[in-house]
Amino acid sequence: MTRDEWIAAFAEDAGVKRPSPEEIRQLLDLAAVAAHSSERTAAPLTCWIAGRSDRPASELVEVAKRISEAP
């Protein structure tokens, strides 16, 4: 099963619309910033928080970058 097939099946079973290709890119960017700025386990938890937020993933990537650059 490919990544996209798995995501589509999981989204359907969870009762949510699967992410668009652009949203996938943004979420992967968000996960990368979190994983490289902290412990790797921050990445999935950051994406979980993003999913509960009303803010777009593109905006949250910028938030994550700002946090990662903080002293």
MARVEX-782741 format. One record per residue: x, z negated, y of N, C-alpha, C, O, CB in turn; residue number from 1; residue in one letter. Coordinates in Angstrom, 1 decimal. Last residue first. Glycine has a CB too. Layout:
NODE    n.c1    n.c3    n.c2   ca.c1   ca.c3   ca.c2    c.c1    c.c3    c.c2    o.c1    o.c3    o.c2   cb.c1   cb.c3   cb.c2    i  aa
NODE       X       Z       Y       X       Z       Y       X       Z       Y       X       Z       Y       X       Z       Y  NUM   A
...
***
This chain:
NODE    n.c1    n.c3    n.c2   ca.c1   ca.c3   ca.c2    c.c1    c.c3    c.c2    o.c1    o.c3    o.c2   cb.c1   cb.c3   cb.c2    i  aa
NODE    15.5   -20.8    31.7    16.7   -21.6    31.3    16.4   -22.7    30.3    17.3   -23.4    29.9    17.4   -22.2    32.5   71   P
NODE    13.7   -18.0    30.5    13.7   -19.2    31.3    14.9   -20.0    30.8    15.3   -20.0    29.6    12.4   -20.1    31.0   70   A
NODE    13.4   -15.8    29.0    14.4   -15.7    30.0    14.6   -17.0    30.8    15.5   -17.1    31.6    14.2   -14.6    30.9   69   E
NODE    11.1   -16.3    27.5    12.4   -16.2    26.8    13.6   -16.1    27.7    14.7   -16.5    27.3    12.4   -14.9    25.9   68   S
NODE     9.1   -16.2    29.4     9.5   -17.5    28.8    10.8   -17.4    28.1    11.6   -18.4    28.2     8.4   -17.9    27.7   67   I
NODE     9.2   -13.5    29.9     9.4   -14.4    31.0     9.8   -15.8    30.4    10.8   -16.4    30.9     8.2   -14.6    31.9   66   R
NODE     8.4   -12.4    27.4     9.7   -12.1    28.0    10.1   -13.1    29.1    11.3   -13.5    29.2     9.7   -10.7    28.6   65   K
NODE     5.8   -13.5    27.3     6.8   -13.9    26.3     8.2   -13.6    26.8     9.1   -14.4    26.7     6.6   -13.2    25.0   64   A
NODE     4.6   -12.1    29.4     4.6   -13.6    29.4     5.7   -14.0    28.5     6.6   -14.9    28.9     3.3   -14.2    29.0   63   V
NODE     4.8    -9.5    28.4     5.5    -9.8    29.6     5.6   -11.4    29.8     6.7   -11.9    30.2     4.8    -9.3    30.8   62   E
NODE     3.1    -9.7    26.2     4.5    -9.4    26.0     5.3    -9.8    27.2     6.4   -10.3    27.1     4.7    -7.8    25.7   61   V
NODE     0.7   -10.1    27.5     1.3   -11.3    26.8     2.8   -11.0    26.4     3.6   -11.9    26.3     0.5   -11.6    25.6   60   L
NODE     0.2    -7.6    28.5     0.4    -8.7    29.4     1.1    -9.8    28.7     2.0   -10.5    29.3    -0.9    -9.1    30.0   59   E
NODE    -0.2    -6.3    26.0     0.8    -5.8    27.0     1.1    -6.9    28.0     2.3    -7.0    28.3     0.4    -4.5    27.7   58   S
NODE    -2.5    -7.6    25.0    -1.2    -7.8    24.4     0.0    -7.3    25.3     1.0    -8.0    25.3    -1.1    -7.0    23.1   57   A
NODE    -4.7    -9.0    27.4    -4.2    -7.9    26.6    -2.8    -8.2    26.1    -2.0    -8.9    26.7    -4.2    -6.6    27.5   56   P
NODE    -6.4   -12.2    27.0    -5.5   -11.3    27.7    -4.9   -10.2    26.8    -4.8   -10.4    25.6    -4.3   -12.2    28.2   55   R
NODE    -7.8   -14.0    25.6    -8.6   -12.8    26.2    -7.7   -11.9    26.9    -8.1   -10.9    27.5    -9.7   -13.4    27.1   54   D
NODE    -6.4   -15.2    22.6    -6.4   -15.0    24.0    -7.3   -13.9    24.4    -7.5   -12.9    23.7    -5.0   -14.9    24.6   53   S
NODE    -6.2   -15.0    19.9    -7.2   -15.9    20.4    -7.4   -15.8    21.9    -8.3   -16.4    22.5    -6.9   -17.3    20.0   52   R
NODE    -4.0   -13.4    19.6    -5.2   -12.9    19.1    -6.4   -13.8    19.6    -7.5   -13.3    19.6    -5.2   -12.9    17.6   51   G
NODE    -1.9   -15.0    20.6    -2.3   -13.8    21.4    -3.7   -13.3    20.9    -4.5   -12.9    21.7    -1.3   -12.7    21.2   50   A
NODE    -1.8   -16.9    18.5    -2.2   -17.3    19.9    -2.7   -16.1    20.7    -3.7   -16.2    21.3    -1.1   -18.1    20.6   49   I
NODE    -0.8   -15.1    16.6    -2.1   -15.8    16.4    -2.6   -16.3    17.7    -3.8   -16.1    18.0    -1.9   -17.0    15.4   48   W
NODE     1.7   -14.5    17.7     0.7   -13.4    17.6    -0.7   -14.0    17.3    -1.7   -13.5    17.8     1.1   -12.5    16.4   47   C
NODE     2.9   -17.0    17.6     2.7   -16.3    18.9     1.6   -15.3    18.8     0.8   -15.2    19.7     4.0   -15.8    19.4   46   T
NODE     3.1   -17.2    14.8     2.2   -18.1    15.6     1.9   -17.6    17.0     0.8   -17.8    17.5     2.9   -19.5    15.6   45   L
NODE     4.8   -15.1    14.1     3.4   -15.1    13.7     2.5   -16.0    14.4     1.4   -15.7    14.7     3.3   -15.4    12.2   44   P
NODE     7.2   -16.1    15.7     6.6   -14.8    15.9     5.1   -14.7    15.4     4.2   -14.3    16.1     7.4   -13.8    15.1   43   A
NODE     8.2   -18.6    15.1     7.4   -18.5    16.3     6.7   -17.2    16.4     5.6   -17.1    17.1     8.3   -18.7    17.5   42   A
NODE     9.8   -18.3    12.9     8.4   -18.7    12.7     7.6   -18.7    13.9     6.3   -18.8    13.8     8.4   -20.0    12.0   41   T
NODE    12.3   -17.9    14.0    11.6   -16.8    13.5    10.1   -17.1    13.3     9.2   -16.2    13.5    12.1   -16.2    12.2   40   R
NODE    12.8   -19.8    17.0    12.9   -19.7    15.5    12.0   -18.5    15.1    11.0   -18.2    15.8    12.4   -21.0    14.8   39   E
NODE    13.5   -17.7    19.8    13.2   -19.0    19.2    13.4   -18.9    17.7    14.2   -18.0    17.2    11.8   -19.5    19.5   38   S
NODE    13.8   -15.2    20.5    14.0   -16.2    21.5    13.9   -17.6    21.0    14.3   -18.5    21.7    12.9   -16.0    22.6   37   S
NODE    13.2   -13.5    18.4    14.6   -13.5    18.9    14.9   -14.6    20.0    16.0   -14.8    20.3    14.9   -12.1    19.4   36   H
NODE    10.5   -14.0    18.0    11.4   -14.3    16.9    12.8   -14.3    17.4    13.6   -15.1    16.9    11.3   -13.2    15.9   35   A
NODE     9.4   -13.2    20.5     9.2   -14.6    20.0    10.3   -14.9    19.0    10.9   -16.0    19.0     7.8   -14.8    19.5   34   A
NODE    10.0   -10.5    20.5    10.5   -11.4    21.6    10.5   -12.8    21.1    11.4   -13.6    21.3     9.6   -11.2    22.9   33   V
NODE     8.7    -9.7    18.2    10.1    -9.5    18.3    10.7   -10.5    19.4    11.7   -11.1    19.2    10.5    -8.1    18.6   32   A
NODE     6.0   -10.1    18.8     6.6   -10.8    17.7     8.1   -10.8    17.8     8.8   -11.8    17.5     6.1   -10.3    16.4   31   A
NODE     5.8    -8.2    20.9     5.5    -9.6    21.2     6.2   -10.5    20.1     6.8   -11.5    20.4     4.0    -9.9    21.2   30   L
NODE     6.2    -5.8    19.5     7.1    -6.2    20.6     7.0    -7.7    20.9     8.0    -8.4    21.1     6.8    -5.4    21.9   29   D
NODE     4.0    -6.0    17.8     5.3    -6.0    17.2     6.4    -6.3    18.3     7.3    -7.1    18.0     5.7    -4.7    16.5   28   L
NODE     2.0    -5.7    19.7     2.1    -6.9    19.0     3.4    -7.1    18.3     4.0    -8.2    18.2     1.0    -6.9    17.9   27   L
NODE     2.6    -3.1    20.7     2.6    -4.2    21.6     2.8    -5.6    20.8     3.5    -6.4    21.2     1.4    -4.3    22.5   26   Q
NODE     2.1    -1.6    18.4     3.4    -1.6    19.0     3.6    -2.8    19.9     4.6    -3.4    19.9     3.6    -0.3    19.9   25   R
NODE    -0.6    -2.2    18.0     0.3    -2.5    17.0     1.7    -2.6    17.6     2.5    -3.5    17.3     0.3    -1.5    15.8   24   I
NODE    -1.7    -1.0    20.3    -1.8    -2.5    20.1    -0.8    -2.9    19.1    -0.2    -4.0    19.2    -3.2    -2.9    19.7   23   E
NODE    -1.2     1.7    19.7    -0.6     1.1    20.9    -0.6    -0.5    20.8     0.4    -1.1    21.1    -1.3     1.5    22.2   22   E
NODE    -2.8     2.1    17.4    -1.3     2.2    17.3    -0.6     1.6    18.5     0.5     1.0    18.4    -1.0     3.7    17.3   21   P
NODE    -5.2    -0.6    17.4    -4.8     0.7    17.7    -3.3     0.9    17.5    -2.6    -0.2    17.5    -5.3     1.2    19.1   20   S
NODE    -6.2    -3.0    14.9    -5.5    -2.6    16.1    -5.2    -1.1    16.2    -4.9    -0.5    15.2    -4.2    -3.5    16.3   19   P
NODE    -9.6    -3.0    13.6    -8.2    -2.9    13.4    -7.5    -2.5    14.7    -8.1    -1.8    15.6    -7.8    -1.9    12.3   18   R
NODE   -12.1    -5.3    14.4   -11.6    -3.9    14.6   -10.1    -3.9    14.4    -9.4    -4.8    14.9   -12.0    -3.4    16.0   17   K
NODE   -13.1    -7.7    11.9   -12.6    -7.3    13.2   -12.1    -5.9    13.2   -11.8    -5.3    12.2   -11.5    -8.3    13.7   16   V
NODE   -13.6    -8.8     9.4   -14.7    -8.5    10.3   -14.3    -8.2    11.7   -15.0    -8.5    12.7   -15.6    -9.7    10.3   15   G
NODE   -11.8    -9.2     7.5   -11.9   -10.3     8.4   -13.0   -10.0     9.4   -13.4   -10.9    10.2   -10.6   -10.4     9.2   14   A
NODE   -11.9    -6.8     6.2   -12.4    -8.0     5.5   -12.6    -9.1     6.4   -13.5   -10.0     6.2   -11.4    -8.3     4.4   13   D
NODE   -10.8    -5.1     8.2   -12.2    -4.9     7.7   -12.7    -6.2     7.1   -13.9    -6.6     7.3   -12.2    -3.7     6.7   12   E
NODE    -8.2    -6.2     8.4    -9.1    -6.2     9.5   -10.6    -6.1     9.1   -11.4    -6.8     9.6    -8.7    -5.1    10.5   11   A
NODE    -7.3    -5.6     5.8    -7.4    -7.0     6.2    -8.3    -7.1     7.4    -9.2    -8.0     7.4    -6.0    -7.5     6.6   10   F
NODE    -7.4    -2.8     5.8    -8.1    -3.6     4.8    -8.3    -5.0     5.2    -9.4    -5.5     5.1    -7.5    -3.5     3.4    9   A
NODE    -5.6    -2.2     7.9    -7.0    -1.8     8.0    -7.9    -2.6     7.0    -9.0    -3.0     7.3    -7.0    -0.3     7.6    8   A
NODE    -3.2    -3.4     7.0    -3.8    -3.9     8.2    -5.3    -3.5     8.3    -6.2    -4.3     8.7    -3.1    -3.3     9.4    7   I
NODE    -2.8    -1.8     4.7    -3.0    -3.3     4.5    -3.7    -3.8     5.8    -4.6    -4.6     5.6    -1.6    -4.0     4.3    6   W
NODE    -2.4     0.7     5.9    -3.5     0.5     4.9    -3.8    -1.0     4.8    -5.0    -1.4     4.7    -3.1     1.1     3.5    5   E
NODE    -0.1     0.1     7.4    -1.4     0.5     8.1    -2.6     0.4     7.1    -3.7     0.0     7.6    -1.3     1.9     8.6    4   D
NODE     1.8    -0.4     5.4     1.4    -1.4     6.4     0.1    -1.1     7.0    -0.7    -2.0     7.1     2.5    -1.4     7.5    3   R
NODE     0.6     0.9     2.2     1.4     0.9     3.4     1.0    -0.2     4.4    -0.1    -0.8     4.2     1.2     2.3     4.1    2   T
NODE     0.9     0.0    -1.2     0.0     0.0     0.0     0.9     0.0     1.2     1.9    -0.8     1.3    -1.0    -1.2     0.0    1   M
***
